Structure formats: structure tokens, C-alpha cells
Amino acid sequence: MGAALYKIILAYNGSAFAGYQRQAEARTVQAELERALQQIGWGGSHVLAAGRTDAGVHARGQVVSFQLDWAHTTEDLRNALNHYLPQDMAVRAVSEAPDGFHPRYDAKWRQYRYRIYCQPVRDPLRMNFAWQVWPEVQVDLMNAAAENLVGSRDFRAFGSAMTEGGPTVREVFSALWSGEDDEWQFDIAANAFLYHMVRRITFALVKIGQGEAPVSLITDGLHSGELGLAGLAPAEGLVLEAVEY
């Protein structure tokens, strides 16, 4: 039959991982997936992913591709991988990919979601998947500032390129806070993201919502290339939701 190129949608709870990318002496998503693949006869050197999430960051829609000689259905492949994967990982879907498919370079856009909850006391049932924020935020201020993120912009104030000297211009398609009661979520979609870009933007917007920074902080950072505010939202609130092709 010969090897075919497969694309999987992968979900994982990032709490116990040192990030997506394989490391020599740390537990990673890539290493666990490759270990499961080896159990079903995969002999490749590495899989390809749409992006590399940081330690503690979660995913619902990570996309990974690999070559595999598989004589059964894609549903059988999904079930076989989930049998060998640890409980904090799961393959949600499997499909055959066209020749030459690359999950990173072929992506049209990516969507991330960041969750916060506004309480003066930590919530043990939410703390691994959301950032505890106090004082509470004014979401209208956060959305007024977030509107200025949309478009093709130089985001060097909010992140760094994946390679030294690489481009820092990205196109953001949408950026919006929504929610109710004490829980809020920030959804942002772009053609690509800089390193730490979503977490730095989220941190800035939360400080705006708490009245600790002006709404103009975002536009000032975009124009000057410097944010003027140090900080990064914690990893646990961030989820890679989807990658679109």
C-alpha cells in the first residue's frame, strides 16, 4: 500500500508538559505523540505541527502531520493513537492530507482563546485553565483597546520573531472579549503569531481593564514598537483553539 500523509487534530491539557516541542529531558507533547506512533509501526524521525505551544499552554485544535503506512481506516488510526496516548492527550480527528501538506506553512489563520476569572480568592477547579484576575476588569475598556489590534501591524512590541531578525508584521483578523458573571474569554485570530504575542497582549488588555494602563497603551505600542509595560499573562489560561487551511 505504501505510506500516506496524515493530518490529525490534537487536543491536550498542557499542565504537565514542558511545551509542545520535543526536548532531551522533559515531557513534551511531540515526544508523547511520536511514542504512540512508534507503537503502531511509525518509523519517521519527527512529526510536523502547526505551532509550538509553550509549557503549560493547552490545545484543542493543534494540527500535526506525519507519513505512515497504515492499512486501516482513519477512524481506526484515531482509535489506535488514543489507545497509546496518555490521558492528557487525545486525537480528535484524522484525515489524509494532500501531497506536500505542511501544517505550519499552509495555515491561513490560527485562533487562540485566553480565559480569565475575576475573584479575590483562587479557584482550585479553574486555576489550571484560567488566570485568576483581581481587581475585576472593565471589559468595555478592554474591547475598545483590542479593536486597534485588527489589521496588518508590526507587533514587535508584543512578541518576538521565531528566528533572529525575522519579520514581526502579522495580520490580526479579530480580537474580542466576551463572557459573563466572573468569567471572560479573549478570542484572537491571525495569520500567524509572534512568540508570546497572545500572552503579552492579554496582559496589557487586562491591565487596561483594571484601570492600571490607558486604552491608548495598545496603539502607543504599535506605533512606537515598545509596550512600556512589563508582564506576561500566565500560560494556563491559553488554548490553541483552531488552525484553518
LOMI-397755 format. One record per residue: residue in three letters; x, y, z of N, C-alpha, C, O in turn. Coordinates in steps of 0.2 Angstrom, whole numbers, padded with zeros to 4 digits, always signed. Example, Ala and Ser with C-alpha at 12.3 -4.5 7.8 and 13.67 -1.06 7.14 Angstrom:
BEGIN
ALA+0066-0028+0039+0062-0022+0039+0066-0016+0039+0071-0017+0042SER+0064-0011+0035+0068-0005+0036+0064+0000+0039+0067+0006+0040
END
This chain:
BEGIN
MET+0004-0006+0000+0000+0000+0000+0004+0006+0000+0003+0011-0004GLY+0010+0006+0004+0014+0012+0004+0012+0017+0009+0006+0017+0011ALA+0016+0022+0011+0015+0027+0016+0010+0032+0014+0011+0034+0008ALA+0006+0035+0018+0001+0040+0016+0003+0046+0021+0006+0045+0026LEU+0001+0052+0019+0002+0058+0023-0004+0059+0027-0010+0060+0024TYR-0004+0059+0033-0010+0060+0038-0010+0067+0041-0004+0069+0043LYS-0016+0070+0042-0016+0076+0046-0021+0074+0052-0026+0071+0051ILE-0019+0076+0058-0023+0075+0064-0024+0081+0068-0020+0086+0067ILE-0030+0081+0071-0032+0087+0076-0031+0084+0083-0034+0079+0085LEU-0026+0088+0086-0024+0085+0093-0026+0090+0098-0025+0096+0098ALA-0028+0087+0104-0030+0091+0110-0026+0089+0115-0024+0083+0116TYR-0024+0093+0120-0020+0091+0126-0021+0097+0131-0022+0103+0130ASN-0020+0094+0137-0020+0098+0143-0013+0099+0144-0009+0095+0146GLY-0011+0105+0144-0003+0107+0144+0000+0107+0151+0006+0109+0151SER-0004+0106+0156-0002+0107+0163+0004+0104+0165+0009+0106+0168ALA+0005+0097+0162+0011+0093+0164+0016+0092+0159+0020+0088+0159PHE+0015+0097+0154+0020+0097+0148+0025+0103+0148+0023+0108+0151ALA+0031+0101+0146+0036+0107+0146+0035+0110+0139+0040+0112+0136GLY+0029+0110+0136+0028+0113+0130+0027+0108+0124+0027+0102+0126TYR+0026+0110+0118+0025+0105+0113+0031+0102+0110+0031+0096+0110GLN+0036+0106+0109+0042+0103+0105+0046+0098+0110+0047+0099+0116ARG+0048+0093+0106+0052+0088+0109+0059+0091+0113+0062+0095+0110GLN+0060+0089+0119+0066+0091+0122+0070+0084+0125+0067+0079+0126ALA+0076+0085+0126+0080+0079+0128+0078+0076+0135+0077+0070+0136GLU+0076+0080+0140+0075+0078+0147+0069+0081+0150+0069+0083+0156ALA+0064+0082+0146+0057+0084+0148+0051+0081+0145+0052+0079+0139ARG+0046+0081+0148+0040+0078+0145+0037+0083+0140+0035+0089+0142THR+0036+0081+0134+0033+0086+0129+0027+0082+0125+0027+0076+0125VAL+0023+0086+0122+0018+0084+0118+0020+0080+0112+0018+0074+0110GLN+0025+0083+0108+0028+0080+0102+0031+0073+0104+0030+0068+0100ALA+0035+0072+0110+0038+0066+0111+0032+0061+0113+0033+0055+0111GLU+0027+0062+0116+0022+0058+0118+0018+0055+0112+0017+0049+0111LEU+0017+0060+0107+0014+0058+0101+0018+0053+0097+0016+0048+0094GLU+0025+0055+0096+0029+0051+0092+0030+0044+0096+0031+0039+0092ARG+0030+0044+0102+0030+0037+0106+0024+0033+0104+0024+0027+0103ALA+0018+0036+0104+0012+0032+0102+0012+0030+0095+0010+0024+0093LEU+0015+0034+0090+0015+0032+0083+0020+0026+0082+0019+0022+0078GLN+0025+0026+0086+0030+0021+0086+0027+0014+0088+0029+0009+0085GLN+0022+0014+0092+0018+0008+0094+0014+0005+0089+0013-0001+0089ILE+0013+0009+0084+0009+0007+0078+0013+0006+0072+0010+0006+0066GLY+0019+0006+0072+0024+0005+0067+0026+0011+0063+0030+0010+0058TRP+0026+0017+0066+0029+0023+0063+0036+0023+0063+0039+0021+0069GLY+0040+0024+0058+0047+0024+0058+0050+0031+0056+0056+0031+0055GLY+0046+0036+0057+0049+0043+0055+0053+0046+0060+0054+0043+0066SER+0056+0051+0059+0061+0054+0063+0057+0060+0067+0059+0061+0073HIS+0052+0063+0065+0049+0068+0068+0042+0070+0065+0042+0069+0058VAL+0037+0072+0068+0031+0074+0065+0031+0082+0064+0036+0085+0067LEU+0027+0085+0060+0026+0092+0059+0020+0095+0062+0015+0091+0062ALA+0021+0101+0065+0015+0104+0069+0014+0111+0066+0018+0114+0063ALA+0007+0113+0068+0006+0120+0065+0009+0125+0070+0010+0131+0067GLY+0011+0123+0076+0014+0128+0080+0017+0125+0086+0015+0119+0088ARG+0021+0128+0090+0024+0126+0096+0022+0129+0102+0023+0135+0103THR+0017+0126+0106+0014+0129+0112+0020+0129+0117+0023+0124+0118ASP+0019+0134+0122+0024+0134+0127+0022+0129+0133+0016+0126+0133ALA+0026+0129+0138+0025+0125+0144+0018+0127+0147+0018+0133+0148GLY+0014+0123+0149+0008+0125+0152+0002+0127+0148-0004+0128+0150VAL+0003+0128+0141-0002+0130+0136-0006+0124+0134-0003+0119+0133HIS-0012+0125+0133-0016+0119+0131-0018+0120+0123-0017+0125+0120ALA-0021+0115+0121-0023+0115+0114-0030+0111+0113-0030+0105+0116ARG-0034+0113+0109-0040+0109+0107-0039+0108+0099-0043+0103+0097GLY-0036+0112+0096-0035+0111+0088-0028+0111+0085-0027+0114+0080GLN-0023+0109+0089-0017+0108+0086-0017+0103+0080-0020+0098+0080VAL-0013+0105+0075-0013+0101+0069-0006+0098+0068-0001+0102+0068VAL-0006+0092+0067+0000+0088+0066+0000+0084+0060-0005+0081+0059SER+0005+0083+0056+0005+0078+0051+0011+0074+0051+0016+0075+0054PHE+0011+0068+0048+0016+0063+0048+0014+0058+0042+0009+0057+0040GLN+0020+0055+0040+0019+0049+0035+0018+0043+0039+0022+0041+0044LEU+0014+0038+0036+0013+0032+0040+0010+0027+0035+0005+0028+0031ASP+0013+0021+0035+0010+0015+0031+0004+0012+0035+0006+0008+0040TRP-0002+0013+0034-0007+0011+0038-0013+0008+0033-0015+0011+0029ALA-0014+0002+0035-0019-0002+0031-0026-0002+0033-0030-0005+0030HIS-0028+0002+0038-0035+0003+0040-0038+0009+0039-0035+0014+0036THR-0043+0011+0042-0047+0017+0041-0044+0023+0045-0040+0021+0050THR-0046+0029+0044-0043+0034+0048-0046+0034+0055-0043+0036+0060GLU-0052+0032+0055-0055+0031+0062-0052+0026+0066-0051+0027+0072ASP-0049+0020+0063-0045+0015+0066-0039+0019+0069-0036+0017+0074LEU-0036+0023+0065-0030+0026+0066-0031+0031+0072-0026+0031+0077ARG-0036+0035+0072-0038+0039+0078-0038+0035+0084-0035+0036+0090ASN-0042+0029+0084-0043+0025+0090-0036+0022+0092-0035+0021+0098ALA-0032+0020+0088-0026+0016+0089-0021+0021+0093-0018+0020+0098LEU-0021+0028+0090-0017+0033+0093-0019+0034+0100-0015+0035+0105ASN-0026+0035+0101-0028+0037+0108-0027+0031+0113-0027+0032+0119HIS-0027+0025+0110-0026+0019+0115-0019+0020+0118-0018+0019+0124TYR-0014+0023+0114-0007+0023+0117-0005+0030+0119+0000+0030+0123LEU-0009+0035+0118-0008+0041+0121-0010+0042+0128-0014+0038+0130PRO-0006+0046+0132-0008+0047+0139-0015+0051+0140-0017+0053+0135GLN-0018+0051+0146-0024+0053+0147-0025+0061+0146-0030+0063+0145ASP-0019+0064+0146-0020+0072+0145-0019+0074+0138-0017+0079+0136MET-0019+0069+0133-0019+0070+0126-0024+0066+0122-0026+0061+0125ALA-0027+0068+0117-0031+0065+0113-0031+0067+0106-0031+0073+0104VAL-0032+0062+0101-0033+0064+0094-0040+0065+0093-0044+0060+0094ARG-0042+0070+0090-0049+0072+0089-0052+0069+0083-0057+0067+0082ALA-0047+0070+0077-0049+0068+0071-0043+0066+0067-0038+0069+0068VAL-0044+0062+0062-0038+0060+0057-0041+0061+0050-0047+0059+0049SER-0037+0063+0045-0039+0063+0038-0032+0062+0034-0027+0064+0037GLU-0033+0060+0028-0027+0060+0024-0026+0067+0021-0031+0071+0019ALA-0020+0069+0021-0018+0076+0018-0015+0075+0011-0013+0070+0009PRO-0016+0081+0007-0014+0081+0001-0006+0081+0001-0003+0083+0005ASP-0003+0079-0005+0004+0078-0005+0007+0085-0004+0005+0090-0007GLY+0013+0086+0000+0016+0092+0001+0013+0096+0006+0015+0102+0008PHE+0008+0094+0010+0004+0097+0015+0009+0099+0021+0013+0094+0023HIS+0009+0105+0023+0013+0107+0029+0009+0110+0034+0006+0116+0032PRO+0008+0108+0040+0003+0111+0045+0005+0118+0047+0000+0122+0049ARG+0011+0120+0046+0013+0127+0048+0013+0131+0042+0009+0137+0043TYR+0016+0130+0037+0016+0134+0032+0010+0135+0027+0009+0140+0024ASP+0006+0130+0028+0000+0130+0024-0006+0133+0027-0012+0134+0024ALA-0005+0135+0034-0011+0138+0038-0013+0145+0035-0008+0149+0034LYS-0019+0146+0035-0022+0153+0033-0023+0157+0039-0021+0163+0039TRP-0025+0154+0045-0025+0158+0051-0026+0153+0057-0027+0147+0056ARG-0024+0156+0063-0024+0152+0069-0029+0156+0074-0029+0162+0074GLN-0032+0152+0078-0036+0156+0083-0034+0153+0090-0033+0147+0091TYR-0033+0158+0095-0031+0157+0102-0037+0159+0106-0040+0164+0104ARG-0038+0156+0112-0043+0159+0117-0039+0159+0123-0036+0154+0125TYR-0040+0165+0127-0037+0166+0133-0043+0167+0138-0047+0171+0137ARG-0043+0163+0144-0048+0164+0149-0046+0167+0155-0040+0165+0158ILE-0050+0171+0158-0048+0174+0165-0055+0173+0169-0060+0172+0167TYR-0054+0173+0176-0059+0174+0180-0058+0179+0186-0052+0179+0188CYS-0062+0183+0187-0061+0188+0192-0064+0187+0199-0070+0187+0200GLN-0059+0185+0203-0061+0183+0210-0055+0185+0215-0049+0184+0212PRO-0056+0187+0221-0051+0188+0225-0047+0182+0228-0041+0183+0231VAL-0050+0176+0228-0048+0170+0230-0047+0165+0224-0052+0165+0220ARG-0042+0162+0224-0041+0157+0219-0046+0151+0219-0049+0150+0224ASP-0047+0149+0213-0052+0143+0212-0049+0137+0210-0046+0137+0204PRO-0048+0132+0214-0044+0126+0213-0047+0122+0207-0043+0118+0203LEU-0053+0123+0205-0056+0120+0200-0056+0123+0193-0057+0121+0188ARG-0053+0129+0193-0052+0133+0187-0045+0135+0186-0043+0137+0180MET-0041+0135+0191-0034+0138+0191-0029+0135+0185-0025+0138+0183ASN-0031+0129+0183-0026+0126+0178-0028+0128+0171-0025+0126+0166PHE-0034+0131+0170-0036+0133+0164-0039+0140+0163-0041+0142+0158ALA-0037+0144+0168-0039+0151+0168-0034+0155+0172-0032+0153+0177TRP-0034+0162+0171-0030+0166+0175-0034+0170+0180-0039+0173+0178GLN-0033+0169+0186-0036+0172+0192-0034+0180+0192-0028+0181+0193VAL-0039+0184+0190-0038+0191+0190-0042+0195+0195-0048+0194+0196TRP-0038+0199+0199-0041+0204+0204-0037+0210+0205-0031+0209+0205PRO-0040+0216+0205-0047+0218+0205-0050+0216+0198-0047+0214+0193GLU-0057+0216+0198-0061+0214+0192-0059+0219+0186-0057+0225+0187VAL-0061+0217+0180-0060+0221+0174-0066+0224+0171-0071+0222+0173GLN-0065+0230+0168-0070+0233+0164-0069+0231+0157-0065+0233+0153VAL-0073+0226+0154-0072+0223+0148-0073+0228+0142-0070+0227+0137ASP-0077+0233+0143-0078+0238+0138-0072+0242+0136-0071+0243+0130LEU-0068+0243+0141-0061+0246+0140-0057+0241+0136-0053+0243+0132MET-0057+0235+0138-0053+0230+0135-0054+0229+0128-0050+0229+0123ASN-0061+0229+0126-0063+0228+0119-0061+0235+0115-0060+0234+0109ALA-0062+0241+0118-0060+0247+0115-0053+0247+0113-0051+0249+0107ALA-0049+0244+0117-0041+0244+0116-0040+0238+0111-0036+0239+0106ALA-0044+0232+0111-0042+0227+0107-0044+0228+0100-0041+0225+0095GLU-0049+0233+0098-0051+0234+0092-0045+0237+0088-0044+0236+0081ASN-0040+0240+0091-0034+0243+0087-0029+0237+0085-0024+0239+0082LEU-0030+0231+0088-0026+0226+0086-0027+0223+0079-0023+0220+0075VAL-0033+0224+0076-0036+0221+0070-0032+0225+0064-0032+0231+0064GLY-0030+0221+0059-0027+0223+0053-0019+0221+0053-0017+0217+0057SER-0016+0223+0048-0009+0221+0047-0005+0226+0051-0005+0232+0049ARG-0001+0224+0056+0003+0228+0060+0009+0225+0062+0011+0219+0061ASP+0014+0229+0064+0020+0227+0066+0019+0226+0074+0019+0231+0078PHE+0020+0220+0076+0018+0218+0083+0025+0217+0087+0025+0213+0092ARG+0030+0220+0085+0036+0219+0089+0036+0221+0096+0040+0218+0100ALA+0032+0225+0098+0031+0227+0105+0028+0222+0109+0028+0222+0115PHE+0024+0217+0106+0021+0212+0109+0024+0205+0109+0021+0200+0111GLY+0029+0204+0105+0032+0197+0104+0038+0198+0100+0040+0203+0098SER+0041+0192+0099+0047+0192+0095+0047+0186+0090+0043+0182+0091ALA+0050+0187+0085+0050+0183+0079+0053+0176+0081+0057+0176+0086MET+0051+0171+0078+0053+0164+0079+0061+0163+0077+0064+0159+0080THR+0063+0167+0073+0070+0167+0071+0073+0174+0072+0070+0179+0071GLU+0080+0174+0073+0083+0181+0074+0083+0185+0068+0085+0183+0063GLY+0080+0191+0069+0079+0196+0063+0074+0194+0059+0073+0198+0054GLY+0069+0190+0061+0063+0188+0057+0058+0194+0057+0058+0198+0061PRO+0053+0193+0052+0048+0199+0052+0044+0198+0058+0042+0193+0061THR+0041+0204+0060+0037+0205+0066+0030+0207+0064+0026+0209+0068VAL+0029+0208+0057+0022+0210+0055+0017+0204+0054+0019+0199+0052ARG+0012+0205+0057+0006+0200+0057+0000+0203+0056-0001+0209+0057GLU-0005+0199+0053-0012+0202+0052-0017+0198+0056-0018+0192+0056VAL-0020+0202+0061-0025+0200+0065-0032+0201+0062-0033+0207+0060PHE-0036+0196+0062-0042+0196+0059-0048+0198+0064-0053+0201+0062SER-0047+0196+0070-0052+0198+0075-0049+0197+0082-0044+0193+0083ALA-0052+0201+0087-0049+0201+0093-0055+0204+0098-0057+0210+0097LEU-0058+0200+0102-0064+0201+0106-0064+0198+0112-0063+0192+0113TRP-0066+0202+0117-0068+0199+0124-0075+0197+0125-0079+0201+0122SER-0077+0192+0128-0084+0190+0129-0084+0186+0135-0079+0184+0138GLY-0091+0185+0138-0091+0181+0144-0097+0184+0148-0101+0188+0146GLU-0097+0182+0154-0102+0184+0159-0100+0182+0166-0096+0178+0167ASP-0104+0185+0171-0103+0184+0178-0095+0185+0179-0093+0191+0178ASP-0091+0181+0182-0084+0182+0183-0080+0179+0178-0073+0180+0179GLU-0082+0176+0173-0078+0173+0168-0078+0177+0161-0083+0179+0159TRP-0072+0178+0159-0071+0181+0152-0066+0178+0148-0061+0175+0150GLN-0067+0178+0141-0063+0175+0137-0061+0179+0131-0065+0183+0129PHE-0055+0179+0129-0052+0183+0124-0050+0179+0118-0046+0174+0118ASP-0054+0180+0112-0053+0176+0106-0049+0181+0101-0051+0186+0100ILE-0044+0178+0099-0040+0182+0094-0038+0177+0088-0035+0172+0089ALA-0039+0179+0082-0037+0175+0076-0032+0180+0072-0033+0186+0071ALA-0027+0176+0069-0022+0180+0065-0019+0175+0060-0020+0169+0061ASN-0016+0178+0055-0012+0173+0050-0007+0169+0054-0005+0164+0052ALA-0004+0172+0059+0002+0169+0062+0003+0174+0069+0001+0179+0069PHE+0007+0171+0073+0008+0175+0080+0016+0175+0081+0019+0170+0079LEU+0018+0180+0084+0025+0180+0087+0025+0176+0093+0020+0175+0096TYR+0031+0175+0095+0032+0171+0102+0030+0176+0107+0032+0181+0108HIS+0026+0173+0111+0022+0176+0117+0018+0182+0116+0015+0185+0120MET+0016+0182+0109+0012+0188+0107+0005+0188+0111+0003+0193+0113VAL+0001+0182+0111-0005+0182+0114-0005+0184+0121-0009+0187+0124ARG+0000+0181+0125+0000+0182+0132+0002+0189+0134+0000+0191+0139ARG+0006+0192+0130+0008+0199+0131+0002+0204+0130+0001+0208+0133ILE-0001+0202+0124-0007+0206+0123-0012+0206+0128-0015+0211+0130THR-0014+0199+0130-0019+0198+0135-0017+0202+0142-0021+0205+0145PHE-0010+0202+0144-0008+0205+0150-0010+0212+0149-0012+0216+0154ALA-0008+0215+0144-0009+0223+0143-0016+0224+0143-0018+0229+0146LEU-0021+0220+0140-0028+0222+0140-0031+0221+0147-0035+0225+0149VAL-0028+0216+0151-0031+0215+0157-0029+0221+0162-0033+0224+0166LYS-0023+0224+0161-0021+0230+0165-0025+0236+0163-0026+0240+0167ILE-0027+0236+0156-0031+0242+0154-0038+0241+0157-0041+0246+0160GLY-0041+0235+0157-0047+0233+0160-0047+0235+0168-0053+0236+0171GLN-0041+0234+0171-0041+0236+0178-0040+0243+0180-0039+0245+0186GLY-0039+0247+0175-0038+0254+0176-0030+0256+0177-0029+0261+0179GLU-0026+0251+0176-0019+0252+0178-0015+0254+0172-0009+0256+0172ALA-0018+0255+0166-0015+0257+0160-0020+0260+0156-0026+0258+0156PRO-0019+0265+0151-0023+0268+0147-0025+0264+0141-0022+0260+0139VAL-0031+0265+0138-0034+0262+0132-0029+0263+0127-0028+0259+0122SER-0025+0269+0127-0020+0270+0121-0014+0266+0122-0010+0266+0117LEU-0013+0262+0127-0007+0258+0128-0006+0254+0121+0000+0253+0119ILE-0011+0251+0118-0011+0246+0113-0008+0250+0107-0003+0248+0103THR-0012+0256+0105-0010+0260+0099-0003+0263+0100+0001+0263+0095ASP-0001+0265+0106+0005+0268+0108+0011+0262+0106+0016+0264+0104GLY+0009+0256+0108+0014+0251+0107+0015+0249+0100+0021+0248+0098LEU+0010+0249+0096+0010+0248+0089+0014+0253+0086+0018+0251+0081HIS+0013+0259+0087+0017+0265+0084+0024+0265+0086+0028+0267+0082SER+0025+0264+0092+0032+0265+0095+0037+0259+0094+0043+0259+0094GLY+0033+0253+0094+0037+0247+0094+0039+0245+0101+0043+0240+0102GLU+0037+0248+0106+0039+0247+0113+0032+0247+0117+0028+0252+0117LEU+0031+0242+0122+0025+0242+0125+0025+0247+0131+0020+0250+0133GLY+0030+0247+0135+0031+0252+0141+0027+0249+0147+0026+0252+0152LEU+0026+0242+0146+0023+0238+0152+0026+0231+0152+0025+0228+0147ALA+0029+0229+0157+0032+0223+0158+0027+0218+0161+0024+0219+0165GLY+0027+0212+0158+0022+0207+0160+0020+0202+0155+0020+0204+0149LEU+0018+0196+0157+0015+0191+0153+0010+0187+0156+0010+0185+0162ALA+0004+0186+0153-0001+0183+0156+0001+0175+0157+0005+0173+0153PRO-0001+0172+0162+0001+0165+0164-0001+0160+0158-0006+0161+0155ALA+0003+0155+0157+0002+0150+0152-0005+0147+0153-0008+0145+0147GLU-0007+0145+0159-0013+0141+0160-0019+0143+0157-0024+0139+0156GLY-0020+0150+0155-0026+0152+0153-0027+0152+0145-0032+0153+0142LEU-0021+0150+0142-0021+0150+0134-0022+0143+0131-0020+0138+0133VAL-0027+0143+0126-0028+0137+0122-0028+0139+0115-0030+0144+0112LEU-0024+0134+0111-0024+0135+0104-0030+0131+0102-0031+0125+0102GLU-0035+0135+0099-0042+0133+0098-0042+0129+0091-0045+0124+0090ALA-0040+0133+0086-0041+0130+0079-0035+0133+0074-0032+0138+0075VAL-0034+0129+0069-0030+0131+0063-0034+0130+0057-0036+0124+0056GLU-0034+0135+0053-0038+0134+0047-0034+0134+0041-0029+0138+0040TYR-0036+0130+0036-0032+0129+0029-0036+0131+0023-0033+0131+0018
END
